[in-house]
Amino acid sequence: MNFDPRYSGRNFASVGTRPIRPDGVDKVTGRARYGADFNMAGQLVGRVLRSPHAHATIRKIDTSKAEKLNGVKAVITAADLPDLTDGDAALYDILDNCMARKKALYDGHAVAAVAAVDARTARQALKLIEVDYEVLPHVTDVDEAMKHSAPVLDDTIFTEGLEQKPVKPSNVTKRSQYGHGDIHEGFGQADYVVERSFKTEQTHQGYIEPHACVASVSSDGTADLWVCTQGHFVYRQHCAQLLGMEASKLRVTSSEIGGGFGGKTHVWAEPVALALSRKAGRPVKLVMTRDEVFRASGPTSATSIDVRIGARKDGTITAAEATLRYSCGPYAGMWAELGAMTAFACYNLANVRTVGYEVLVNRPKTAAYRAPSAPMAAFAVESAVDELAKEIGMDPVEFRIRNAAQEGTRSSYGPVYGPIGIGPTLEAAKNHPHMKAPLGKNQGRGMACGFWFNFGGQTCTDLNIGMDGSVSLAVGTVDVGGSRASLSLVAAEELGIAYEQVKAVVADTSSLGYNDMTDGSRGTFSSSMATISAARNAIKILRERAAQMWDVPVDDVVWEKGHAIAKGEKYGNLAALSLREIAAGSGKTGGPIAGHSELVADGAGVSFATHICDIEVPETGATRVVRYTVVQDAGKAVHPTYVEGQYQGGAAQGIGWALNEEYVYGKDGRLQNPGFLDYRIPVCSDLPMIDTQILEIPNPNHPYGVRGVGETSIVPPLAAIANAVSNAAGVRMTHIPMSPPRILAAIEAERGG
């Protein structure tokens, strides 16, 4: 059956309502099973030995003493994970990050691992492993790493994207450029120009649940992996490739996930657990400590960004450019490229250019954090936009409205926009009561815009109708933000039945076709599209079964509000058949009734938001967020409560990022604050009630108009808060996080102190 993904306006019965979440009771009662809650008979405890050095050659590893310790069942090093990547550089980087080979590239890099009968024995075994290191010079700052004098992390890296291939290796792995028009001409037309440099420090996603897995490899080569992940199909693919296994023999089951936000899109310890199990011949459970999560899983990039924007007296931006330098840990990434693509995406610009540089540093491998790279770029650009509006003498909201992108605008990164929500979010913010509320003493107000692409990707869904009329929906996208409830609403909407009749489950990799990672705000967008397709396939079968039961042509049968109806005066004596009635007789009309769908969910639709923040900055430099409002386009809010939660969650994380959170490295290249005591994420007392306003500008490429919502909400906060702090303190803040010492230093510098 051909599936038409185009939007068609309709009235909804289930979609847009707010039923309770199907996993809520299990989670509040402790019945839900997370990564560390799963156990297998005879399992061993896995532990990882990590480098204490930021950069060091591994001369030799002696594991003999550990292997002789009573209770130790397996010890592995890189030798037990041979290179099977066949020249795939990205896959090799994953392998090397899971277990260091020639060099330890950051404080916390895994160099060996053990499996023992208990945790105490495993810890003792780690102490018995002797590693001979040759300590090398290190670099942890993104700007320092770009200098010619910086130690080179990988002498096989030559900068890509340059006009001429360089003759010397470099820590700069790639240069990316986007834009159009003539910026030199554009700046020549400007009456006002603002030019600033900005820095952001590295942050972590701060998920409460650490990485955890249980791996079991059998003697026949089959294996099971239970893991907390955002994408168990991708984990299967990567683990199978790294260990030389057949993917079909590795079954991966995703647990409930205690937060991910992009940080659980990469394999870290899972291949190590599988290798230990294979060597020991028993299941191995491996759970990271909080220290390990901070030191050895994927934080954001640290950045250094230069922005220049010019405008006429009437407020029209004539030119904009940005140079963005993003750290990516010791392995090549695409983080600066994403920053360069998103930096000016909110605006209609005739002349624009962005250049991004990916920079290697002796820090953990960078991973996604919600809209990866966009918050830092928005911080720099939206801070400069605010300053430029002030120079011209325009209201910052009006200045943005004047220059906002719209349908038909050629985006700064290339494509021409379809229907988009940046203008409506700005108008809503302009008219919001928050924008008109009076400010108190030492308070400032800031606002900012944000953008994210969103993603669709490969998706597969099964919908099975039980003989009692219940519906089981099996999806392959991990539920990281309430998608099971949303997808149940979508299935109920299509079938015309009650939400309570549908139960959505996340199937393991042996039960369903391939699904891409739950990232790029794709979970509800892609799986709802596949759910609609599967439901419509099931409805086709339901109509056929009803036609068979009535002995009428199937073309005379339609599906309305959960019932098969025979259309036409000649069928006036035929009562409608409910889904439950058709399902009850399915054994006599052809067997089970199901709908299946596999598709590539294209056309995810870009997403925009505008945030408003009021903040108080007393003379101490401490900060208090007084009020915060999120206005964002959802396309169509399938479950409005979840949408509001995504908006609030992104804003809360952005508040922490803007004001407190940062990785602090010592001169020795070691992380100084690998724990929630010293790496301070916001708690309830740090946050105001975050107000939300959902706008719905339908995505033309989805039957219900759905857009992804999970990532855009973290893009504006850094800039909105920085603008608020700058207005309150009377000095432009250019360094994130804006901790009290940084605010006081900026005030003193402004005063000439």
KADAMO-V178440 format. One record per residue. RES is the residue in one letter. PHI is phi as a letter, one per 30 degrees, with the letter a starting at -180 (NA if undefined). NEAR is the number of other C-alpha atoms within 12 Angstrom. Layout:
# KADAMO-V178440
res | phi | near
RES | PHI | NEAR
RES | PHI | NEAR
This chain:
# KADAMO-V178440
res | phi | near
M | NA | 17
N | d | 12
F | c | 24
D | c | 20
P | d | 29
R | d | 23
Y | d | 25
S | b | 17
G | d | 17
R | a | 15
N | c | 12
F | c | 22
A | c | 22
S | c | 31
V | d | 33
G | j | 31
T | c | 26
R | b | 23
P | d | 25
I | d | 20
R | d | 28
P | d | 27
D | c | 27
G | d | 18
V | d | 12
D | e | 14
K | d | 16
V | d | 12
T | c | 10
G | i | 13
R | d | 14
A | d | 20
R | c | 26
Y | c | 30
G | e | 34
A | d | 30
D | d | 27
F | c | 28
N | b | 25
M | b | 22
A | e | 14
G | i | 21
Q | d | 29
L | c | 39
V | c | 41
G | c | 47
R | b | 42
V | c | 43
L | d | 40
R | b | 39
S | d | 43
P | d | 28
H | c | 36
A | d | 40
H | a | 37
A | a | 33
T | d | 28
I | c | 31
R | d | 18
K | a | 22
I | b | 30
D | c | 24
T | c | 28
S | d | 21
K | d | 19
A | d | 31
E | d | 28
K | d | 20
L | d | 26
N | e | 18
G | j | 24
V | d | 37
K | c | 33
A | a | 42
V | b | 43
I | b | 44
T | b | 39
A | e | 32
A | d | 24
D | d | 32
L | b | 37
P | d | 23
D | d | 25
L | c | 25
T | d | 22
D | h | 14
G | i | 10
D | d | 15
A | d | 18
A | d | 19
L | d | 26
Y | d | 26
D | d | 31
I | d | 42
L | d | 42
D | d | 39
N | d | 45
C | d | 47
M | a | 43
A | e | 45
R | c | 32
K | d | 26
K | b | 35
A | d | 43
L | c | 50
Y | a | 47
D | d | 43
G | j | 41
H | d | 45
A | d | 44
V | b | 50
A | a | 47
A | a | 51
V | b | 52
A | b | 50
A | b | 42
V | d | 29
D | a | 24
A | d | 24
R | d | 21
T | d | 27
A | d | 35
R | d | 25
Q | d | 27
A | d | 38
L | d | 38
K | d | 25
L | d | 25
I | d | 31
E | c | 24
V | c | 30
D | c | 21
Y | c | 23
E | c | 20
V | d | 23
L | c | 23
P | d | 25
H | b | 37
V | b | 37
T | c | 44
D | c | 36
V | d | 36
D | d | 31
E | d | 25
A | d | 36
M | d | 30
K | d | 18
H | d | 14
S | d | 14
A | d | 26
P | d | 29
V | d | 32
L | d | 38
D | b | 31
D | d | 17
T | c | 19
I | c | 25
F | b | 26
T | e | 29
E | d | 28
G | i | 20
L | c | 18
E | d | 11
Q | c | 11
K | d | 16
P | d | 17
V | c | 13
K | b | 18
P | d | 23
S | a | 33
N | d | 45
V | d | 46
T | d | 42
K | a | 36
R | c | 34
S | b | 33
Q | b | 32
Y | b | 33
G | k | 32
H | a | 26
G | i | 25
D | b | 19
I | d | 27
H | d | 21
E | d | 17
G | d | 29
F | d | 29
G | d | 20
Q | d | 24
A | d | 27
D | c | 22
Y | b | 31
V | b | 32
V | c | 33
E | b | 29
R | b | 29
S | c | 28
F | b | 38
K | b | 38
T | b | 45
E | c | 37
Q | d | 45
T | b | 47
H | c | 48
Q | d | 46
G | i | 41
Y | d | 32
I | d | 26
E | d | 30
P | d | 36
H | d | 45
A | a | 44
C | a | 50
V | b | 47
A | c | 49
S | b | 41
V | c | 35
S | d | 25
S | d | 15
D | d | 13
G | j | 24
T | d | 25
A | a | 37
D | b | 40
L | b | 47
W | c | 43
V | a | 50
C | d | 45
T | a | 48
Q | c | 44
G | a | 46
H | d | 49
F | d | 43
V | d | 36
Y | d | 43
R | e | 44
Q | d | 31
H | d | 36
C | d | 41
A | d | 37
Q | d | 28
L | d | 38
L | c | 40
G | i | 28
M | c | 28
E | d | 19
A | e | 28
S | d | 25
K | c | 26
L | c | 37
R | c | 36
V | c | 43
T | c | 39
S | d | 44
S | d | 35
E | d | 39
I | c | 41
G | c | 32
G | j | 31
G | b | 38
F | h | 42
G | j | 36
G | d | 43
K | c | 48
T | c | 40
H | c | 44
V | d | 43
W | b | 47
A | c | 50
E | d | 51
P | d | 52
V | d | 53
A | d | 54
L | d | 54
A | d | 47
L | d | 43
S | d | 44
R | d | 34
K | d | 32
A | d | 33
G | i | 27
R | b | 33
P | d | 38
V | b | 52
K | c | 46
L | b | 46
V | b | 37
M | d | 35
T | d | 25
R | d | 24
D | e | 26
E | d | 33
V | e | 36
F | d | 43
R | d | 43
A | b | 48
S | b | 45
G | d | 46
P | d | 43
T | d | 43
S | d | 52
A | d | 50
T | b | 49
S | b | 39
I | b | 42
D | c | 37
V | b | 41
R | b | 40
I | b | 46
G | b | 38
A | b | 40
R | d | 28
K | d | 21
D | d | 23
G | j | 33
T | d | 35
I | d | 42
T | c | 34
A | a | 42
A | b | 49
E | b | 46
A | b | 46
T | c | 38
L | b | 50
R | c | 49
Y | c | 53
S | d | 53
C | b | 42
G | i | 48
P | d | 47
Y | b | 39
A | e | 41
G | b | 40
M | b | 36
W | d | 44
A | d | 46
E | d | 36
L | d | 38
G | d | 49
A | d | 45
M | d | 39
T | c | 49
A | e | 55
F | c | 52
A | d | 47
C | d | 48
Y | b | 45
N | c | 35
L | b | 37
A | d | 31
N | b | 36
V | b | 40
R | b | 39
T | b | 41
V | b | 37
G | c | 43
Y | b | 43
E | d | 47
V | b | 50
L | d | 51
V | b | 48
N | d | 49
R | b | 50
P | d | 49
K | e | 45
T | d | 48
A | b | 41
A | d | 36
Y | b | 43
R | h | 48
A | d | 46
P | e | 49
S | i | 53
A | d | 48
P | e | 57
M | d | 57
A | d | 57
A | d | 57
F | e | 53
A | d | 54
V | d | 52
E | d | 52
S | d | 50
A | d | 45
V | d | 51
D | d | 42
E | d | 42
L | d | 38
A | e | 34
K | d | 26
E | d | 25
I | d | 26
G | j | 19
M | c | 23
D | d | 23
P | d | 38
V | d | 39
E | d | 28
F | d | 35
R | d | 43
I | d | 33
R | d | 27
N | c | 33
A | d | 41
A | d | 36
Q | b | 29
E | e | 22
G | j | 16
T | d | 24
R | d | 26
S | d | 36
S | d | 37
Y | c | 35
G | k | 24
P | d | 19
V | c | 19
Y | d | 30
G | d | 24
P | d | 29
I | b | 41
G | c | 41
I | d | 45
G | d | 36
P | e | 34
T | d | 42
L | d | 41
E | d | 27
A | d | 31
A | d | 38
K | e | 28
N | c | 18
H | d | 24
P | e | 17
H | e | 28
M | d | 30
K | c | 13
A | d | 19
P | d | 14
L | c | 21
G | c | 16
K | d | 16
N | i | 26
Q | c | 31
G | b | 36
R | c | 41
G | b | 46
M | b | 50
A | a | 53
C | c | 61
G | a | 55
F | b | 55
W | b | 47
F | d | 41
N | i | 36
F | b | 34
G | c | 37
G | i | 31
Q | d | 32
T | b | 40
C | b | 39
T | b | 43
D | c | 39
L | b | 44
N | c | 37
I | c | 40
G | d | 28
M | d | 23
D | c | 22
G | i | 33
S | d | 30
V | b | 40
S | c | 35
L | c | 45
A | c | 41
V | b | 51
G | c | 49
T | c | 51
V | d | 47
D | d | 43
V | c | 42
G | a | 40
G | j | 38
S | d | 44
R | d | 41
A | d | 44
S | d | 47
L | d | 53
S | d | 47
L | d | 46
V | d | 47
A | d | 50
A | d | 42
E | d | 35
E | d | 42
L | d | 46
G | i | 33
I | b | 31
A | d | 27
Y | e | 36
E | d | 23
Q | d | 28
V | c | 36
K | b | 33
A | c | 39
V | b | 33
V | c | 42
A | d | 32
D | d | 34
T | d | 35
S | c | 25
S | c | 23
L | a | 29
G | d | 26
Y | e | 32
N | b | 42
D | d | 36
M | e | 38
T | d | 48
D | b | 43
G | i | 38
S | h | 45
R | c | 47
G | e | 47
T | d | 53
F | e | 49
S | d | 52
S | d | 57
S | d | 53
M | d | 47
A | d | 46
T | d | 54
I | e | 44
S | d | 39
A | d | 41
A | d | 45
R | d | 37
N | d | 32
A | d | 37
I | d | 41
K | e | 28
I | d | 35
L | e | 44
R | d | 40
E | d | 31
R | d | 39
A | d | 41
A | d | 29
Q | d | 25
M | d | 30
W | c | 24
D | i | 18
V | b | 22
P | d | 20
V | d | 24
D | d | 19
D | c | 23
V | c | 32
V | c | 29
W | c | 34
E | b | 22
K | h | 22
G | i | 33
H | b | 28
A | d | 37
I | b | 35
A | d | 31
K | d | 23
G | k | 15
E | d | 10
K | d | 10
Y | c | 18
G | e | 11
N | d | 12
L | c | 21
A | d | 17
A | e | 27
L | c | 30
S | d | 29
L | e | 38
R | d | 28
E | d | 26
I | d | 39
A | d | 37
A | d | 26
G | c | 26
S | d | 28
G | d | 17
K | c | 16
T | c | 23
G | k | 19
G | j | 19
P | e | 25
I | c | 40
A | b | 35
G | b | 34
H | b | 35
S | b | 38
E | b | 33
L | a | 30
V | c | 26
A | d | 38
D | d | 28
G | i | 32
A | d | 41
G | i | 42
V | d | 50
S | b | 50
F | b | 53
A | b | 52
T | b | 52
H | c | 57
I | b | 51
C | b | 49
D | c | 42
I | b | 39
E | c | 30
V | b | 35
P | d | 23
E | d | 20
T | d | 19
G | i | 28
A | d | 25
T | b | 37
R | b | 34
V | d | 41
V | d | 34
R | a | 37
Y | b | 43
T | b | 43
V | c | 50
V | b | 49
Q | b | 54
D | d | 48
A | c | 49
G | i | 39
K | b | 39
A | d | 42
V | d | 42
H | b | 36
P | e | 33
T | d | 26
Y | d | 33
V | d | 43
E | d | 33
G | d | 28
Q | d | 38
Y | d | 45
Q | d | 35
G | d | 35
G | d | 40
A | d | 48
A | d | 43
Q | d | 40
G | d | 49
I | d | 50
G | d | 36
W | d | 44
A | d | 49
L | c | 44
N | b | 39
E | d | 37
E | a | 38
Y | d | 39
V | c | 29
Y | c | 29
G | d | 18
K | d | 16
D | d | 23
G | i | 31
R | c | 32
L | d | 33
Q | c | 22
N | b | 24
P | d | 30
G | a | 26
F | d | 25
L | d | 15
D | c | 17
Y | c | 30
R | c | 28
I | d | 31
P | d | 27
V | c | 16
C | e | 14
S | d | 12
D | d | 23
L | c | 28
P | d | 22
M | d | 23
I | c | 34
D | d | 29
T | b | 37
Q | b | 37
I | c | 38
L | c | 37
E | b | 34
I | c | 33
P | e | 33
N | d | 36
P | d | 28
N | c | 29
H | b | 36
P | e | 34
Y | c | 38
G | i | 37
V | d | 51
R | b | 53
G | d | 50
V | b | 55
G | d | 50
E | c | 51
T | e | 49
S | d | 54
I | c | 50
V | d | 55
P | d | 54
P | e | 56
L | e | 54
A | d | 52
A | d | 52
I | d | 57
A | d | 56
N | d | 47
A | d | 46
V | d | 50
S | d | 41
N | d | 31
A | d | 34
A | d | 38
G | i | 28
V | b | 30
R | d | 36
M | c | 43
T | b | 40
H | b | 41
I | c | 45
P | d | 41
M | c | 42
S | d | 32
P | e | 26
P | d | 20
R | d | 28
I | d | 35
L | d | 28
A | d | 24
A | d | 25
I | d | 28
E | d | 18
A | d | 15
E | d | 16
R | d | 12
G | i | 9
G | d | 9
